[in-house]
Amino acid sequence: MVSIKLLVENIVKIIPEFEYQFGRPMKLVTKNTLTNYQSKILVVLQVVPEITMTDLADRLVMSKPQLTANVDVLVNLDFVERVFTKEDRRKINVRLTEKGWHYLEKTKKQMEEFYKMYYDRLTEEEQLSLYTAMDTLLAHLEKLNLFAKEIDIKEIEALQVEEESKGKAGRRS
């Protein structure tokens, strides 16, 4: 069984590498039309077609004021729209507009052309391996998302307090 320590080490390594390999090309392809966060908002909305601002901020690990400023830009570009929920008019959902969908489709085609330069340098076996690894990773992340909904924030905060207490006790000795 793989230890949690090794898993965390890989997570810490993969996040910046993933950002470099996939975030940078997105910025090049969009020709600086959008910021990295604005592009990520569109990508999340492609996967989750309608989402509350709170949930979107959570998924993007972004503060609500920061998200609001980025969504404002996308609204002004007519890429997204804000919609009041039927259940609670205080809640606001965000979703892609038709123009936003078209922009994403165009960007995906440009990214396909961009990645083709990399992909073609891999052997057929490496291409299959990369696809399989990414497909497997995606499936596991989707499963972890289900678990994440069950974990209460208070449990995480309790762990942080416990760790801080251990740290203070260790310094006293």
N, C-alpha and C positions, 0 to 999 in steps of 0.2 A: 504494500500500500504506500502511496506517495504521501509524504508528510505535508502538513499545512505549511510548514516553513518553506519547503521547496516550491509549493504552489504559489505562495506569496512572492517569493523571489522571482518566479517567472512572470507573475502579474506585473510586478514593478518594472521588469525589463520590457515586457511586450507593449505596455501602454505608450511609452514615448516612441518606440519603434513603429507601432501601428500608426500613431499620429504623423510621424515623418513620412512613412510610405504611402499613406492614404490621405492625410490632411493637406500636405504640401501640394500634391498633384491637383487636388480639388481647387486649391487657391490659384494654381497656374491655369487650370482649365477655365475657371470663371473670370479670369483676367481681372482680378481684384474688384469685380462688380460687387461682391458681397464679402463680409468679413468671415472668418472661420466659424464664429458662433452663428452667424446668420445662415450659413450653408448647413450647419449641423441642425438648426431648427427645421429647415426644409426637409432634410433627410429623415428626422424623427417623425415629422408630419406625414411623410410618405409611408412610414411603417405603422404609425398610430394616427389614422386620418383625422380624428378629432380628440383633443386632449385639453384638460384644464391648464391654465397658466401655471398653477402650483405644481401639477404633475410634470409639466414640461420643464420647469425650472429644476425640479428634482432629478429628472432623467439627464439633464445637461450639466448637472452640478453647477448651477448658476444661481446667483441671487435673483429674487423677483424684480428688483429695480433694474438690474442689468438685463434681464430677459425682456422686461417691458420696453426698454430703450431699443433693443434689437428687433422686437416684434413691431414696434412703431415704424421702423425703417422698412420692414417687409410689407406692412400694411400700405405705406405710402407708395411702394413699388407695385402694389396690387398683387403681390405673391401670396399673401395670407389675409384672412379676415377673422375678426373677433365675432363670436356668436354667444349670446346669452343662453344658458341652459334652460330647458323647459321646467326642470324640477326646482331650480333655485336661481332666480334672476340675478343674485349677487355673484354667482359663479360665471366665469367667462371661459369659453372654450376657444381654441384657435384651430383653424383648418386651412388647408391650401385652397387657393382659388384656381380657376381653370388656367390662368396665366402662370401661376406657381407650378402647377403640374407640367405645363408645357416647358417651362424653364428647366425643371428637373429632368425631363426626358431629353432635352437638348444637351444638358450637362452630362447626363449618363452616356450619351453617344460619344461626346468628346472625351470622356474618361475612358471609354472602351478603346478609342483610338490611341490614347496616351498609354494605357496599360499594355496594349498589343506590343509596343516596343519592348517592354520588359518580358512579357509572357512568351513571346517568340524566341527569346534567348534561353528558355528552359527546355529541357528534353520533354518528350511526351509523358514520360514517367513522372518527372518533376511537376509538370502541369497538373496531372491527376492527383499527385500527392498534395499539392498546394490547395487545390479545390476541395479535396476530401477533408483536409485539416480544417479549412475555414468552415466547411459545412458542419463538421462535427463540433467545432467551437461554437458556432451559432446555435446549434441544437442544445448544447449544454448551457449556454447563456440564457436561452429562452426558459429552460427548466429552472435555472437559478432565479430568474425573475419571479417565477411562481412562489418560490420559497421566500424571496425578499419581501413579498407582500405580507407574509405571515409573521415576519420578525418585527417586533415592536421597537420603535425608536428608543423607548425607555430601557429595553434590554441592552441596547448598544451603549447608551449613556451609563448604565450601571456597570458595564464592563470597563468603560473609560475611568470611572471613579475608582473602581477596584484596582486598576493598573496604576493610577496616580497614588493611591494609598500604599501599594507595594513599593513604588519608587521612593516615596518619602520615608518609609520604614527602612529601606535599604540604605538610605543616606545617613540615617541616625546611627546605624550600627558601626 
